Amino acid sequence: MLHDSQRYRRYSPHQLERARLVAWLRRLDMPLARIRRVCGLDPAAAATEIGLFWAEAERTTAARRPLAAGRWPPSSSSTLAELRPGAERTSPCP
């Protein structure tokens, strides 16, 4: 329940556990639709779903890592070899 005069949310004791779970999952950047699904599962299935979500997040991050290591934005004359990690780069900032 949102308390209008003080602008904070008040939870009853039986809502606290779920509110903490939602806050924790949001800190992992889990979308609300997926959090809703996790909250509807039994604890073992929820743990499995959270593990699957995190494995997916790690794969996505690993796939993006080379992009972050390369020079950005690439110039139109850049070759693929110049954009690989470890290649000599110039800073995009002054």
N, C-alpha and C positions, 0 to 999 in steps of 0.2 A: 504494500500500500504506500502511495506517495503522500507524504505529509506536506500539504500546501504551504503552510506558513514558514517552514524551515527548509524546504526544498531537499529533503533527503528521503530515502526509501526506508521504510520500516518493515522488517520481516518477522513473522511469527517463528517460534522455535522450530516448528516442523518444516518451514521453508528455508531455513539457513543452510542446510546441507546442500540442497539443490542450487541455491544462489552461489555458494562457494564453488561448486563444481562448474557452473556456467562461467563464473569469473575466471577460473583457472583455465578452462578450455578456450575462452576468448583471448587470454594471454598467449596461447599457442597459435592464435590466428585461425581457429576453427570457425567456419561459417555457422551462423545461427541455425540454419536448417539442419546441419549435421549435428549440432549440439542437441537440438530437439530430438533427433533420432537416438543419440547416445543416452539421453535422459530417459527414454522409454525402454531401454534394455535392462536385463538383469545385470548384476555387477560383473560377472565373468564375460558376458558378451560385450558390455560397455568397455571393459579393459581391452578386449580384442580389437574393437572398433577404434579406440584411441591409439592403439599400437599401429594399426593399419594407416590411420591418418598421419601419424608422425613419420612412418616409413615413407609415405608419399611426399611429405614435406621435405624430408632429407633428400629424396631422389630429385625433386624439383630444384632444390638449392644446389645440389651437385651438378645438375645440368646447366645452371646459370653461372656457376663459378668461373668457367673460362671466359665468359662475357665480361665479368667484372675485372678479370686479370688483364684483359686486352686494352688497347688504347681506345678511348671513346671520346667523341665520336670518330669513327674512322674517316680518313680523308678519301676522296674519290680515287686517289692514286695509290692507296694502301694495298699491299698484297696480303694474301691470307697468311703468309709466313711472318709478316710484320705484326700481325695481330695475335700471334701465339704467345702464351705466357713465357716469360724469360727473354722475349725479344726486346731489343732496345726501343724505348718509347720516349716520346716527348710528353710533357705534362700538358693537359688540356687547360690548366689554369695558369694565369700569369704569376 
